Amino acid sequence: MLLELILALVIGIIVGIVTGLLPGIHINLVGAILISLSPFFLNITSPIILVIFIVCLSITHIFIDFIPSIFLGAPDEESALSVLPGHELLKIGRGYEAIYLSVLGCAIAIPLLIIFSIIFIFTLDKIENIIKILIPYLLILSSIFIISKEKNKFSGLIVFILAGFLGIFTLNSQIKEPLLPMLSGLFGISSLIISIKSKTNIPNQNYKIEKIEKGNLIKPIFASLIASPLCSFLPGLGSGQAATIGSSFIRLDSKSFLVLIGITNILLMGLSFTVLYVIEKSRTGSAVFIGEILQELNLTNLIIILTTIILTSIIAFFITLKLSKIFCKLVSKINYQKISMFIIALILLFVLIFSGIYGILVLIVSTFIGIYCILSGNKRILLMGCLIIPVILIYLF
């Protein structure tokens, strides 16, 4: 049994590294494949071993996924917003610092996860309905706040609405893996095309990390305390929305925002398992898969899952920093225009395979919206309208 546990941990981390490094591969896609193969796996091992494997894979993927998001501009749902400040730091030779701040946020989330899990176990079933009522209005207020901060409020509103309509259409279509083409276009390919057009050169990267002020850690912690619990048990609300809500209440600079993204990613993933235990609802793909494997999640299994998250996070933290140093050496030596074109081609291939020809159409439209946002001088957080507006409509109507 002990050997099986260790193997599940090691293999889960290895697979999480691979999926995290591959642009366009979302953890939900990997989980769907695993579920289709679960009858085979359950014939050779126990359900809890398979659960440990999925948890290790999911947590490692979150850590590692910051590398392609920041170095290559190829995000998925969880890391989409990290492209914005992370890529800017990369272009001034501080890509490693961007990765460090992101995974530092992931590490900070661990004690918060334990605290919130204990609180949720005793209170969640009592406050669930109240939070459901508040969520759409909080999202509306945060959206108004974000748009009001734009220099050109009209074009900012246009960007937000266009992204919203795109999200409504895409998420209500029959396209498989709809987030893959939508987010890749809005946050990934649009940035890569602009980089190619402007002939961006990536300078030599250094491993120096500037002194982190207390405010850069305290502010994102408070922002995550506001947003993450609200988003952790409601379907349709991911780390992007959590970061958007949190940053609406507390003003954050680019470094603090990267820390916030790391915190919300781990908190929402970890709390999804606690939510599954308390109210038997799944709000992440990984929680869905675990719910299907175990049928009923008991307190003992939840403790095993939380312990696995802690161990995996410690290991993934150091692996991510090590791999990011390798990427730092490579990214400045290779022609960035060629890298960008290769990543665009790779994303196109993944979208065609997983989302089909209609996914390509969504990718093209989302890319144009992303380019318009950049050229109009608006902050790309407005592109989160693609997820925020559909969620508001779901909870209002």
N, C-alpha and C positions, 0 to 999 in steps of 0.2 A: 504493500500500500504506500509506504514512504517513497519507494522508488518511482511509483506511478505519479505521486504528487510532484516530485522533483522534475520528472520528465514533462508533465503537463505545464509546469512553470517555465521550464527552459524552452520547450517547443513553442509555447504560446508567445514568449518574448521574441523568439526568432521570426515567427510568422508575422508578428506585429511590426517588427523592423522592416520586413520586406514590403508589407502592405502600406506602411507609413511612408516609405521612400518612393513608392510608385505613384506618380501624379494621377489623380482622378479615381483612385480606388478608395471607395468609402467603406467604413467599417460595417455598415449595414449590408453591403454587397457581399462581403466576406462571410458575414453571419448567415445570410440567406443560403449561401453555398454549403456552409457547415450544417445547417438544419436539414438540407436535402440529403446530406450524407450521415446524419445522426443515427439512423437505424444501424448502419455499418459500425460506427464508433461505439454505440451502446452494446454491440455484441462482443466487443473486445475489452471494454472498460466500464466503470460505473458512472452514473450520471454526474456525481459531484466532481469527478476527475475531468469530465468534459466541460463542466461549468468553470472550473479553475482555468482550464485552457482558454476558454472564451474571455474570461475576465482579464487574464494576462495579456492576451492578444489586444483587447480593446484599450486597456490602459497604455500599453507600449505604443500602440498606433497613435494615440493622442499626443504623446511626447514626441515621437519621431516625425509626425506629420508637419511639425513646424519647420522642418528642414526644407522640403520641397516648396512649402508655402512661401518662405522668406527668401531662399536662394534662387528658386526657379519661378516664383510667381504663379504656382499651380496649386490652388487651395481646394479643400473640400468644405463641407458645411461648418465644421467645428473651427477650422483655422482661417476661414475666409478673411475675417477682419484683421488678422495678424499681418496680412500682406501689406496693409496700408503703412503703418509706421515701420514695420520690419524691413520692407524693401527700400525705404528711404535710408535707413541706417546702413543697409548693405551697400548702397551707392556711395557712401562716404567712408567705406572701409570698416564698418562696425557690425557686420553681419553676425559675428559670433556673439556680440553683446545682445543683439536682438533675440537670438536663440536662448541665451542664458536667462534673460529677463522672462521669456515665455515659460521655460521649464521651471524657473524659480517660482513663478505663479502656481504651476502645477504642484510643486512641493509644498507651498504654503497652504494649498487647498486640503491637504491630508488631515491636519488637526481639525480644520473647520468641518470636514466631512464627518468625522467621528462625533463632534459636538452636535451637528445638525441631525445626524442619524438618531442620536439619543432623544433629541427634542421631537423629531418626527414620530418616533415610535409611540410617544405618549400623547401627541397633540394633533397629528395630521388629519385623522379621521374626523376631528371636531371642527377644523377650520377650512376644510377643502371647499365647501360650497361658497364660503365668504370670498375666498381668493378668486374663485371662478368669476364672480361678479366684478371684482376689482380689475382683473387683468386687462380687458379691452380698453378701459379708461386710462389705465397707467400707460399702455402702449400709445394711445392717442396723444396723451400729454407729452410723453417722451419724444414722439415724432414731431409735434409742434415745436418743442424746445430745440431739437436738432436743426430743423429747417430755419428757425428764427436766428440761429447763430451763423447762418451763411451770409456772405457778403452780398451775393446776388440771390435773394430769397425766391424770386420768381423762377429762375432756372433750377434752383434747388428743389422747389415744389414740383417742377416738371420732371426732374430726374426721379424723385420719390414716387410720383404717380405712375410714370412709365414702368419703373421697376415693379410697382405693385400690380399693374395690369399683367405684366409678364408672369409674375408669380401666380396670379389667379388662374391664368390660362394654363400655365405649365403644370401646376399642382393638381388641377382638375382634369387634365388630359389623361390619355391612356399610355403616355410615354413611360417606359420602364426607367427606373433610376432618374427621375426628373431633375433632381438637384444637381446631378453631374453636369449636364450641359448648361443649365442656368447659371450656377455659381462659377463654373469654369470660364464662361463668357464674360460675366459681369466683373469678376475680380481677377481672373487669370489672363486670358488671351488679350483682353483689352489693354492691360498693362504691358504685356509683352510686345504687342504691336506698336504702342507708343514708344517703347524702349528701342525697338528696331528703327522706327522712323527718325527718332532723335539721336540715333547712333550712340546710345548709352554705353559707356565703358565702365566696367566694374574694377575699381582699384584694388591693390593688394589689401588683403584683410589682416587686421591685427587681432590678437587675443586679449588685448587690454580691456578691462571693464572699468568704466568710470565709477567713482564712488556713488553708491546708491543712497540717496537721501531718504530719511525716514518717511517723508511724505509720499515718496514714490512707492512705498510698500503699504503704508497705513491707508491711504486714500483708496487704492484698488480693493483692499480688504473690506473696507466699509461699503464700497460700491457693490461688491459681490454679496455682502450680507443683505443688502436691500433686494437685489435682483434674483440671485440664484435660488433661494427658497421659493420665490413666487413662480419661477419657471420650471422647477425641478419635477413637478408632478402633473403638469398640464400638457397634453399633446399639442404638437405644433410649435412649441416654444423651445428653441435651442440655445446654445451658448451665445450665438450672435445676438439674439433678442435680449438675453440676459445682460450682455455687455452694453448693449444700446440703452437699456433701461438704467443700468447702474451708472453709466457715464452721463446720463441726463441729469441725475441728481447730484453727482459729485464731479467737479471739473478735473479732468485728468490730462497730463501731458502724454507724449507718445510712449515714453518709457513705462509710465503707470498703466497705460492702456494695454501694453503687451503683457504686463503682470496680470491684469484683470482677465485677459483672454485665457491665460493659463489656469487661473483659479476657477473660472466658470466652466471650462471644459471638464476638468476633473470632478468638480462639485456636481455638475449635472449628470455625469455618467455614474458616479458613485451613489448619489442620492436616488437614482432611478431604481437601484436594487432595493434600497430601503423602502421606497414607495411601493414596489412590487410586494414586499413583505407586509406592509401596513394596510394598504387599501386594495391590493391585488390588481393594480393597474400598471401597464408597461408604457413608459414614455420614451424609451430609447430602443433601438433595434436589439442591442445586446440583452436588455432586460426581457424583451419579447422572447428571444431565443432561450434564455435561461428559464423563463416561465414555462415554455413548451417542454423543455427537457426534464425539469423537476416536478412539473404539475402543481406542486404546492411548496412554496418557499417557507421554511420554518426558521426560527431564531438561530439555531445552530448553524444552518447553512448560510444565513446572513453574516454571522460572525466570521465564518470561513472566507466568505467573499470579501469582507472589509479587510481582513488580515492579508488576503492575497493582493488587494489593491495597494496596501502599505508596502509590502515586500517588492511588488513589481515596480512601484513608483521610485523606490530607492535605486533599483538596478537600472531602470529606464532613464533616470536623471543623468547618470554618469555615461551611459551608452550614447545618449543624445548629444551630450557635450563633446564626447570623443569623435563621433561621426561628423559633427558640425565643423570641427577643426580640419577634418579631411576635406570637407566641401569648401572651406575657406581657402585651402591651398589650390584646389582645382578651379574654382569659379573665376579667379583672377587670371589664370593662365590660358583659359580657353576663350576663344572669340565669343563674346556674349550674344552677338547677333545670331551666330550659328546655333548656340545653345537655345536661344529663344525660338528660333524656327523649328528646331528639333522637338522642343516641348509642345509647341503648337500642333505639330504633326502627330505627336504622341497622344495629345488630348483628343484630337479629331478621331484618331483610330479607336480610342477607348469609348468615346461617345457613340461612334458608329456601331461598335460591337455591343455595348450595353443598352443604348437608348435608341438605336436605329436611325433611319433617315429623318424622322421627325425630330429626333434629338439634335441632329445637325442643324435643322432650321431654328430650333430654340437657341442653340449655341451661337448662330450667326446674329439673330436678333439681340440676344443678351450682350454680345460683344459690341454691337453698335451703340447700345444704351450705355455700356461701360465707357466706351470711347467718348461719347457725348458728355458724360459726367466729368471725365478728366479734362477735356478741352474747354468746358464751360467754367472750369476752376472751382467746382464744387467738391466737397469732401465725399469720399466714396462710401462712407458709412450710410449715406442716403440710399445707396443701392440695396441696403437691407430691407427697404420697402417691399422687395420681392417676397419676403417672408412675413414681415410685420403686417402689411395690409390684409393678406389672406387670413391671418390669425385673428385680427380684429373682427373681420366679417364673420368668421366661424363663431366667435364668442358673443357677438351682438345678435346674430340671426340664427 
